[in-house]
Amino acid sequence: MNAFPLRTWHRPLVVCATLMLGLMLVAGAGLVVDDRTLLDESVWVKPLKFAFAFGLYAGTLAWLLTKLSKGTRLGWWVGTVFALAATVEVGAITIQAARGTFSHFNADQTDPVTLALVPILTFGVMIILITQLILAIVVLIQRTGGAAVNRAIRAGLALAVFGMLVPVYWLVAEIHPRTVTDANGNQVPMYQGHGIGDPDGHGMPLTGWSVTGGDFRVPHFFALHGIQVLLLLTAVLAALAAKHAWLRAEKVRARLVGSAALGYTGLVAVVTWQAWRGQSLIHPDATTLLALAAVLLLTAMTTTGVIVTARRAAAVPAETPELHQHVR
């Protein structure tokens, strides 16, 4: 058994995740020592958020690629492209943040640095999406572990692909030309924004998600990180199986993960619909709350059904000896 399993992980993705961790520390320090702001939030918030998101996802993919039994060479190369694209994308975002100006949606034709970086930011999203789609297909053609892990990975990757598609929608559908002021006091033309109904919005602390309109960064975030949520649930269920006999059957844990995946997908669907309607995450109307309640009820019903059935099945062997004794 390898004493250092991390050494078997996809190295370019591990390097990418490590760089993102380093950037998180730098951006975190920037939040404290640099008082410059863009649209009322620190210039370092965006690099911090992207470093966290890509660091977590790159680490997950680095582990996932060790589970491949088919298409390992293709998986390695696609993972390498993903790592490079993510590093360049976040690097461009960080450069613009350090300069006190905008990265995405910046239409300034007078700034040579922006002119050089905007195509990288735009096409970087497409490269990341394509690599994500290829990796999802590679995973679908094989079994990467037990039934519970398989279900978590496949559902999580499907959610992540959807999460990657959301920024593409921004690029083609949400066009809101306007002029805003950067951290240097310069007027910068922008061709779109994250907000729906209010292009820039007034953001929540840290996340920056709009409180005055819809924001597609919400479903983007939830969908992208669904795989980590489901894999964490899988690990917790495996740990609990040591104390609870009814959880020891792999198919039971797989069904519970499937129920959670159903509920999580419903959550992503609701917050996507909410954002599309120009509604802030923290200001849901009655219709949104009703939809969330329906998702919660369905998830609770399916989960309860799995648990009750599993407990009954686990109790049968314990009752059988007593039954045989009574018959004698």
C-alpha positions in Angstrom: 0.0 0.0 0.0 1.4 3.4 -0.9 2.3 5.4 2.2 2.0 8.6 0.3 -1.1 8.3 -1.9 -0.8 12.0 -2.8 2.2 11.1 -5.0 -0.1 9.1 -7.3 -2.4 12.1 -7.9 -2.3 14.0 -11.1 0.7 16.3 -10.6 -0.2 19.3 -12.8 -3.6 19.5 -11.0 -1.9 19.2 -7.6 0.5 22.0 -8.6 -2.6 24.0 -9.8 -4.3 23.4 -6.4 -1.2 24.4 -4.5 -0.8 27.6 -6.5 -4.4 28.4 -5.7 -3.8 27.9 -2.0 -0.9 30.3 -2.2 -3.1 32.8 -4.0 -5.7 32.5 -1.3 -3.2 33.5 1.3 -2.0 36.5 -0.8 -5.5 37.6 -1.6 -6.5 37.2 2.1 -3.6 39.5 3.1 -4.7 41.9 0.3 -8.2 42.1 1.9 -6.5 43.4 5.1 -3.8 45.7 3.8 -5.3 47.1 0.5 -8.4 49.3 0.8 -9.0 49.7 -2.9 -12.5 48.6 -4.1 -14.3 47.6 -7.3 -18.1 48.1 -7.2 -18.0 48.4 -3.4 -15.9 45.3 -2.7 -12.2 44.7 -2.2 -10.2 44.3 -5.4 -8.9 41.0 -3.8 -12.3 39.4 -3.3 -12.5 38.0 -6.8 -9.0 36.4 -6.9 -9.8 34.9 -3.4 -13.1 33.4 -4.6 -11.6 32.0 -7.8 -8.5 30.6 -6.0 -10.8 28.8 -3.6 -13.1 27.4 -6.2 -10.4 26.2 -8.7 -8.1 25.0 -5.9 -10.9 22.8 -4.5 -12.0 21.6 -7.9 -8.4 20.9 -9.1 -7.7 18.9 -6.0 -10.8 16.8 -6.6 -9.9 16.1 -10.2 -6.3 15.3 -9.2 -7.7 12.5 -7.0 -10.4 11.5 -9.4 -8.0 10.8 -12.2 -6.2 8.2 -10.1 -9.4 6.1 -10.2 -9.5 5.8 -14.0 -9.0 2.3 -15.4 -9.8 3.3 -19.0 -8.6 6.3 -21.0 -5.9 7.0 -18.5 -3.6 8.8 -21.0 -6.5 10.9 -22.3 -7.5 11.7 -18.8 -4.0 12.8 -17.9 -3.7 15.1 -20.9 -7.1 16.6 -20.4 -6.4 17.1 -16.7 -3.2 18.9 -17.7 -5.0 21.2 -20.1 -7.5 22.0 -17.3 -4.8 22.8 -14.9 -3.0 25.1 -17.3 -6.3 26.8 -18.4 -7.4 27.3 -14.8 -4.0 28.7 -13.7 -3.9 31.1 -16.6 -7.5 32.2 -16.1 -7.0 32.9 -12.4 -3.6 34.5 -13.1 -5.3 37.0 -15.5 -8.0 37.8 -12.9 -5.3 38.4 -10.3 -3.3 40.7 -12.6 -6.3 42.8 -13.3 -7.2 42.9 -9.6 -3.7 44.0 -8.6 -4.0 46.8 -11.2 -7.3 47.9 -9.7 -9.5 47.2 -12.7 -12.0 44.7 -14.0 -11.2 41.4 -15.5 -14.3 39.8 -17.0 -16.6 41.9 -19.2 -14.1 44.7 -19.5 -14.5 46.4 -22.9 -11.8 49.1 -22.5 -10.1 49.4 -25.8 -7.5 51.9 -24.6 -5.7 49.7 -22.1 -3.2 47.4 -23.8 -3.0 45.0 -20.8 -6.8 44.6 -20.7 -6.8 44.0 -24.5 -4.3 41.2 -24.1 -6.0 39.6 -21.1 -9.7 39.7 -22.1 -9.4 37.1 -24.9 -7.6 34.8 -22.4 -10.4 35.2 -19.9 -13.1 34.7 -22.6 -11.6 31.6 -24.3 -10.3 30.2 -21.0 -13.9 29.6 -19.9 -14.5 27.6 -23.1 -11.4 25.5 -22.7 -12.3 24.7 -19.1 -15.8 23.7 -20.2 -14.6 21.5 -23.0 -12.0 19.7 -20.8 -14.8 19.2 -18.2 -17.1 17.6 -20.8 -14.3 15.2 -21.9 -13.5 14.2 -18.3 -17.2 13.6 -17.6 -17.4 11.3 -20.7 -14.2 9.4 -19.6 -15.6 8.8 -16.2 -19.0 7.6 -17.5 -17.4 4.8 -19.5 -15.9 3.1 -16.5 -16.4 2.1 -12.9 -14.1 4.2 -10.6 -15.0 2.5 -7.3 -17.9 1.3 -5.2 -21.5 2.0 -6.2 -21.8 5.0 -3.8 -18.6 6.6 -5.0 -19.6 6.0 -8.6 -22.9 7.7 -8.1 -21.4 10.7 -6.3 -18.8 11.2 -9.0 -21.2 10.9 -11.9 -23.9 13.1 -10.4 -21.2 15.5 -9.2 -19.6 15.8 -12.7 -23.0 16.3 -14.3 -23.7 19.1 -11.9 -20.2 20.6 -12.5 -20.8 20.5 -16.3 -24.0 22.5 -15.8 -22.2 24.9 -13.5 -19.6 25.5 -16.3 -22.3 26.1 -18.8 -23.8 28.9 -16.8 -20.9 31.4 -17.6 -21.4 30.6 -21.3 -25.0 31.9 -20.9 -23.6 35.1 -19.5 -21.4 35.6 -22.5 -24.1 35.3 -25.0 -27.4 36.4 -23.4 -26.8 39.0 -20.7 -25.5 42.0 -22.6 -25.7 45.2 -20.5 -23.4 47.9 -21.9 -22.5 50.6 -19.3 -19.6 52.5 -17.8 -18.3 52.0 -14.3 -15.5 53.4 -12.2 -12.5 51.2 -11.3 -10.3 51.4 -8.2 -8.1 54.0 -9.9 -11.0 56.4 -10.6 -10.9 55.6 -14.3 -14.1 55.2 -16.3 -14.3 51.7 -17.7 -16.8 50.5 -20.3 -18.4 47.1 -19.5 -20.4 45.0 -21.9 -22.3 42.9 -19.4 -22.5 42.0 -15.7 -23.3 39.2 -13.3 -26.6 40.5 -12.1 -30.0 39.8 -13.6 -32.3 42.8 -13.3 -29.5 44.8 -11.8 -26.3 44.2 -13.8 -23.9 45.0 -11.0 -26.1 44.7 -8.0 -25.2 45.4 -4.4 -23.2 42.3 -3.4 -23.3 40.2 -0.2 -20.2 40.2 1.9 -17.4 38.1 0.5 -19.5 36.2 -2.2 -20.5 39.4 -3.9 -23.8 37.8 -5.0 -26.4 40.4 -5.7 -28.9 41.4 -3.1 -30.9 43.6 -5.5 -31.4 41.2 -8.3 -30.7 37.7 -9.7 -27.2 36.4 -9.9 -26.0 33.5 -12.0 -22.9 33.1 -9.9 -25.2 31.4 -7.3 -26.1 28.3 -9.4 -22.6 28.4 -10.9 -21.1 28.0 -7.4 -23.6 25.4 -6.1 -23.4 23.3 -9.2 -19.6 23.4 -9.5 -19.1 22.2 -5.9 -21.8 19.5 -5.9 -19.2 16.8 -6.4 -17.4 17.8 -3.2 -20.6 17.7 -1.3 -21.6 14.3 -2.6 -18.1 12.8 -2.1 -18.0 14.1 1.5 -21.4 12.5 2.1 -20.1 9.2 0.7 -17.1 9.3 3.1 -19.4 10.1 6.0 -21.7 7.2 5.2 -18.8 4.8 4.9 -17.5 5.9 8.3 -20.9 5.6 9.9 -21.2 2.0 8.5 -18.8 0.8 11.1 -21.3 1.6 13.8 -24.6 1.0 12.0 -25.2 -2.4 10.4 -27.9 -1.2 8.1 -25.4 1.1 6.4 -22.9 -1.6 5.6 -24.5 -2.7 2.3 -23.0 -0.7 -0.5 -26.3 -0.5 -2.4 -27.9 1.2 0.7 -25.2 3.9 0.8 -25.5 4.3 -3.0 -29.2 4.9 -2.7 -28.7 7.5 0.0 -26.1 9.2 -2.2 -28.6 9.1 -5.1 -31.3 10.6 -2.9 -28.9 13.4 -1.9 -27.9 14.0 -5.5 -31.6 14.3 -6.5 -32.2 16.8 -3.7 -29.0 18.8 -4.6 -29.9 18.8 -8.3 -33.3 20.2 -7.3 -31.6 22.9 -5.2 -29.5 23.9 -8.2 -32.5 24.0 -10.4 -34.4 26.2 -8.0 -31.6 28.7 -7.5 -31.0 28.8 -11.3 -34.7 29.5 -11.9 -34.6 32.1 -9.1 -31.7 33.9 -10.6 -33.2 33.8 -14.1 -36.3 35.6 -12.7 -34.1 38.4 -11.4 -34.5 37.5 -7.8 -31.8 37.6 -5.1 -30.8 34.4 -3.3 -31.6 36.0 0.1 -34.9 37.5 -1.0 -37.0 34.5 -2.2 -40.6 35.0 -2.9 -43.4 32.6 -2.0 -43.1 30.7 -5.3 -39.4 30.1 -4.8 -40.0 29.0 -1.2 -42.7 26.6 -2.4 -40.3 25.1 -4.9 -37.6 24.7 -2.3 -40.1 23.1 0.1 -41.1 20.6 -2.7 -37.4 19.7 -3.3 -36.9 19.2 0.5 -40.0 17.1 0.8 -39.1 14.9 -2.1 -35.6 14.4 -0.8 -36.8 13.6 2.7 -39.3 11.1 1.4 -36.8 9.2 -0.8 -34.2 9.3 2.0 -36.7 8.0 4.6 -37.8 5.3 2.3 -34.2 4.1 1.8 -33.5 4.2 5.6 -36.6 2.3 6.6 -36.1 -0.4 4.0 -32.5 -0.8 5.0 -33.2 -1.0 8.7 -35.8 -3.7 8.1 -33.5 -5.7 6.0 -30.7 -5.5 8.6 -33.1 -6.5 11.4 -34.3 -9.8 9.6 -31.1 -11.8 10.3 -31.2 -10.9 14.0 -34.8 -12.1 14.3 -34.3 -15.3 12.3 -32.5 -17.4 15.1 -35.2 -16.6 17.6 -37.9 -17.6 15.1 -36.1 -20.9 14.5 -35.8 -21.5 18.2 -39.5 -20.9 18.7 -40.4 -23.3 16.0 -38.4 -26.1 17.7 
